Amino acid sequence: MSVLTIVKDRPGHLEQLLEGLRRSDVMPSEFIAVDMGSDPPVRLGDVPFPARVVRLDGDGLPLAAARNLAARSATGELLLFLDVDCIPMRGLIGAMVKVLEAHAALICAQVRYLGPDDARGSWQEADLLGRSAGHPVRRFPASGIRRVEEAGLFWSLTFGILRESFLDLGGFDEGFTGYGAEDTDFGFRAREAQLPLLFMGGPGAFHQHHDTFDPPLQHFADILRNAARFRSKWGIWPMEGWLTAFRKAGLIRLTDEQIDVVRHPTSREISLACSSRAF
């Protein structure tokens, strides 16, 4: 099992992710962090498993390209992708190994959301379980696996896949540049390739709290560009909630066929969109 993450300027979150791996019942065969131009560059502390950083310089957040580089750099036959703000539970790697050995599939593990003051220093997993909350839309079985037919429910926060399956799919579409829709497109292409989407119950990961933007106006240009690419591929708009919010704010005109930019968000609007809520 190769555990992979991509990171830009989140040293505190990365350290807690690594602490979760240190406590894992099953150690990863390797850990790879793709550094998307952090300043200062990412450094890994002492860990009881092979670990290395691969640098990917460039502007913005090249999410698709970074995940593909992580997978190409991996040597394990099983891949577990963790976003840098996720802390893996003690049993996650072992559970994911068992499911991947039994199923050639795209497997999402459950993610539980922490509050602002959780996992900032020392912590115990049992305490985090009591403080955290599940996602309000993505429901996971208490144990075992459940097949999910709606490809749009795939999320890239915490997922496992066979390395062979990832390469057969061609990885993430690097035509999606910056932020938005690259993971939904990956889920759609997995469905087209008849690779099942499974939700795995049991151990998953904790999502470390950080400020979010609702809607993510700081990624306005990326979202519009990637939405148009997704629409040209699949015939529907992704990120509908965000596009609707942009329309209601008078930033775009949205039809079934195209997006027209009315104006770009102001710095004040971007600042006001910042929120401390979990989801």
N, C-alpha and C positions, 0 to 999 in steps of 0.2 A: 504494500500500500504506500503510494507516494501521496503526501499531503501537500497541497499547493495553495498559495495565496498570492494576491496582488496587492500592492501597497503604495501609497503616496502620502508621506508626511503624517503617519499615524503611529509614532513609536510606542506610545502608551498602550494603544489597542493591540499592537503586535506583541508586546511583551505579555499581555494577559492571554492572548491566543497561545503563545508558546508555553505559558504556565499550565494551561489546560492540557496541552500535549504531554508535558512532563508528568502529569498525573494520570495519563491514560493507562487503562488496563493492558492495552496492546500498543506497543510502540510503532510509529511509522517506520518503514524501511528507509525513508528519507523525507526531508522537508525542504521545499523550494519556495523562496519568496521572490517574486518579480517586482523589482523596484522601478516604479514609473516616474523616475526623476525626482525622488525625495531630496530635500535640502535641509540638513545634511543627509548623505546617503545612508541607506538602511544598514545597520549592523546587528548581527545576531549574537546573543549571549551564549553561555554554556548550556547545551542541551544534550540529553543522553541518546541522541540518534544523529545520523549524518544530516547536515543542514548547510544550505548555501544560498547566496543571493545572486540573482541574474539581473543585470541592469538593462532597462529599456528606456532610453532617453527620448524625449519628445515633448510636445506641448499638450496641455489638457490631460484628459484621462483616457488613454487608449485601451479601454477595457477588453475589447475583443482580442486585440493583438497581444495584450499581456497574458490573457488566459491561454491563448494558443502557444505562446512562448513557454509558459510554465509546463504545459503538457508535452511539448517537444523536448523539453529539458529533462523530463522525468524518465526514470528507468523502470519503475514499477509497472506491473500489468494492471493494477487497480489504481484508480485515481480518486482522491477525495479533495474537492475544491472547497475552501473555506474563505469567505470574505474576511478581511483583516479585523473587522469589528466583532467577529464571532469567537466565543470561547467554547471549544469542544467539550462535551461531557465525557466523563471517564470511560463510558462504555461505547462511545460513538464509533471509534475505529473498528473495534471487534464486531459490532453489529453490522457495520457497512461491509466489512469483509465477507461475512456470512451471506448477506443478501446478494452481493455481486458474484460470489461463487456459485449461487443458485440461479441467478437471473441475469441475462444479458439485457440490461434496461438502463434507463435514466432514473436515478433514485434521489429523491429529495428527502432530507431528514428534517424533522421538526425544529423550529427555532422559537425560543422563548425570549421575550423582551424584558430587559432590565430597566430599572429606574435610574435617575441621574447619579445617585450616591452608591449604587451597587457595584461591586467588583472594582472599586477604585484602589483598594489596598489589598490586604490579606482577605481571603474568602474561603468558604467551604461550599461544596456543591449543593449540599442539602439546604443550606440557607438560601442560595440563589434560586433553587427550585421553588421555595416557598414565596419568594419575593417577585418572581417573574410571571409574565402572562403570555399566553399563546396568541397567535395571530388571529384577528377576528374573522378573516375570510378563509384562510387555508387551514382546513381541519384535518388532523392526522389521527390515525387509529391509535388506541392505547398501546397496542402491541402488534407485531406482525406487519404486513404490507397491504396496501390497497391500491388497485389500479385506478388511475385518474385519466379520464378521456379528454378533458379540456386542456389542450396543450398550453394555453395561455396561463395556466396555474403553475407552470414550471418557474422556479426561482433559483437564482444562481448563488444565493447566500451560502448554502451548504448542500452540496450534491455530490454523488458518486457516479462513476461510469467506468466501464472497462476502457483501458487505453486504446485497444483495437477499435472499439465502437466509436470513440471520440475521433480517431484518425479517419475512420471510414466516413464519418459525417463531414469531414473537412474542418472540424473545429468550429469556432465562432466565425461568422462572416465579418471579415475585416473591412468590408465596405461600410459597416456601421462604425463610424469614427466618433470618439468622445462618448458621451453619456446617453443611454436610452435605447431600448428596443432590441439590443443585440441578444439579450437572454430570451426574450419572447420569440424572436426569430429562430434561435437554437431549439427551443421547444417545438416549434412548428416543423422544423426540418427533421427532428427526431420522429415526430408523428408520421411525417411523409415517408420516412425510411422504415416505418413499422417497428421502431424501437419504443417499447412501452414506457410510459411515465408511471412510476410507483412512488407513493408516499409511504415512508417507513416510520412506524411507531416506535416507541421506546426512546433510547438515548439520542439526543440531538445536539444542539448547541445553544448557548446563550448569546443574545445580541447585546453588545455593550452600547449603552446610551450615548448619543451625540445629538447635537442640534441638527434639525432637518429643515428643509424648505418646502412649504406647501402653498402653491405649487412650486416646483424647483426652477424658479425664474433664473437662477444663476447659470442654468444649462439650457436657456431658451433656444439659442441657435442650434445646439446639438440635437435637441429634442425635435425641432421642426425638420431638420435635415434627415434624421434617422426615421422619423415618422413617414416622410415621403418615400424613403427607400423601402420601408416595410410595406407601405400601401402599394407600391409598384410590384412587389413580389407576391403579395398575398391577397390583394384586392380589398383589404379592410384597414381601418386606422387602428394602430396600437395606442396605448397610453391615453385612452379616451378621456379619463378623468382630468388629466393634465391639459389636454388640448381644449376641453370644454372650459376649464378654468381660465386658460389664455383668452378664449373667445369672450367669456363674460367680462374679463378685465379690459376688453377693447384692444387687445394686442394683435389679434388675427381675425380673419374671416375664414370660416371653415365650412366647406361643402363636402358632399360625398366624393368629390373628385380631386379637390386641391385645397391647399392652404395659401392664403394671401396675408402677408405681414402688413399690418396697419401701422404699427410702431413697435419699437423695442422697449422692454421694461426699463424704468428709471432705477437708479441706484437706491432711491428711497423705497420703491416698490419691492426690490429684491430684499432689502433689509427687513421690511415689514413682513415678508413671507417666511422669515426664519422663525422656527418653532422648536420648543423643547419636548414636544410630544413624542411618544415612542414609535408610532407607526407613520 
